[in-house]
Amino acid sequence: MDRETHRIQEIDNGRRAERILESIEPYTTALEERLVEEWKTSNADDVAGQQRIRYRLEALQQILSDIENDRQTGRMAEKEQIQ
């Protein structure tokens, strides 16, 4: 794949990531708030339960981070294309 084709693919992926983030934002925010509340109200001696909540939060954050990285890569590719 040549550089221009790769750049176009990065731009397309970035735009798709933008749409995904915009469409899931209310749901991911609500989920994060719910998980934090579950953690806050969990029994102090329920280490396994707290750990499960933490893993779920970390997974959510990693997914969002990966999508955000695609969005940023797409934006950089667009700027590169303009120059």
N, C-alpha and C positions, 0 to 999 in steps of 0.2 A: 504494500500500500504506500503510495507516495505521500509526501508531507501535506499537500493540499487536501487530498482525500481524508487523511487523518484529521486535519483541522476541521473539515466540514462535519465529520463524525463527532468530534468533540463538541462542536457548537450545537449539533442536534441533541446530543446527550445532555448538554447543559440546559438547553431549553426544556427538555423533557423533565429533568430534575427540578427545574423551577416550577413547572406545573404541578409536579407531584408534591413538592413541599407546600405550595400554596393550598392544594386541595386537602392534604392530611393534617395541616397545622392545628385546626381545632381539636381533632381527635388525639393527636399526639400530646398536645398540651393537657387535655383532660386526663389522658392516661397517666402522664407523668405526675400530675397533681394527685390522682387517686393512689398511685403507688407510694408517693411520699407520705400521704395521709395514712395509708396502711402501715407503713414503716413506723411512723410516729405513734400510732395507737397499738402497735403490736406489743405483746408481752415481752418484758425485758429479758426473760429467760428463754424465749423462743428464738434461739440463735439460728436454727435451721430455717425458720420462717423468714427471719430478717434477711438471711443470706439469699433466699429465693427471690425476695423482693429486690434486693440489690442487683442480682443477676439480671432480672427483668429490666430494671432501670438502665443498667449498663448496655444491654442489648438494644434497647430503644435508642439510647444516645449514640451507639455505634452505627446503627442504621441511618439515623439522621445525619450523622457526620459524613458517612459515605455518600449520601445523596448531595449534601452540601458541597463536598469536594468535587463532585461531577458538575454542579452548578458553577462553582468558581473556575474550574478548568474550562468550561464552555465560555465563560465571560472573558477569560484571558485569550482564548482562541479567537473570539470575535474581535478583540482589540488588536491582536496580531494580524488578523485579516485586513483590518482597516489600514494599517500602516503600510 
